[in-house]
Amino acid sequence: MESNTQLNERRLADAWAELHNHAHNGNPLQADANRMAFADPEFMFRRETRGIRFQLEMLKPDLGQAEQGIESTVVVYGSARFVAPDEAAAQLGEAEASGDAERVRRSRLAVRNAGYYDLARQFAKLVADYSERQRPADRIYICTGGGPGIMEAANRGAHDAGALNVGLNIALPHEQSGNRFISPSLSFKFHYFALRKMHFMMRAKALVAFPGGFGTLDELFEVLTLVQTKKAKPVPIVLFGTNYWKRLINFDVLVEEGTISAQDLNLFHYTDDPQEAWDLIRAFYKL
């Protein structure tokens, strides 16, 4: 017979998740009025209970972070598609051996972009090294979207320093789990993008956006809008990779067309150096 400890550790929670997946794969459970509401996957995932799920998804990560003293974070965004330099180099070697020109082109691009992975890792380690020297109440923790690429690099940099770090992962149609460098007790998974965004901002003392795609742009403009409209307190917003961001977005056009004010350009800063990015944050808070 399995012990109560084993049951409490995984089996009940995993069984609940398995029932939910079973139902969503076209195998609904038989209705059971006598099943307790909070233990009934069919009931908990009805459209009418969405508000309850919002509340739970708001509460669980909030309690989990508060219990571990996570009150201030530096949020790092960026592409999930960039790989570590050693992985990129291995990919290029295989591509060149294959003789496939398109594969070689993509692999060379991966090698170039792997530089951002390395820089994100360096930046996160700077933050974590500083934080580890502070008393717990004054520590600042790295927080990412929990996935691969730049997110993994930032979590990895904090992990290199032996520091707690946060990953706010999102459930997607293709299977995804938190990267291996997130502190296990701070690796949260969300269903709703909106609730995940709220958690990014609730503890954020700064945002550093590395080159990325739609997701990175979405999160960046969310923060810019909140700060511009004073729905959130001003925080340092750092665009890492000057050439990338200036080629991608001509913010001056927004000023020229009158859709933003000239002073709105002061909401963010460009940099290409991990130390400068951290210095901008330290200067803002006089650390």
Secondary structure, DSSP 4 states (H G I P E B T S, - for coil): ---HHHIIIIIHHHHHHHHHHHHHTT-PPPP-TTS-GGG-HHHHTSGGGHHHHHHHHHHHHHHHHHHTT---EEEEE--SS---HHHHHHHHHHHHHHT-HHHHHHHHHHHHHHHHHHHHHHHHHHHHHHHHTS-GGG--EEEE-SSSTHHHHHHHHHHHTT---EEEEE--SS-----TTS-GGGEEEES-HHHHHHHHHHSEEEEEE-S--HHHHHHHHHHHHHHHTTSS----EEEE-HHHHHHH--HHHHHHTTSS-GGGGGG-EEES-HHHHHHHHHHHHT-
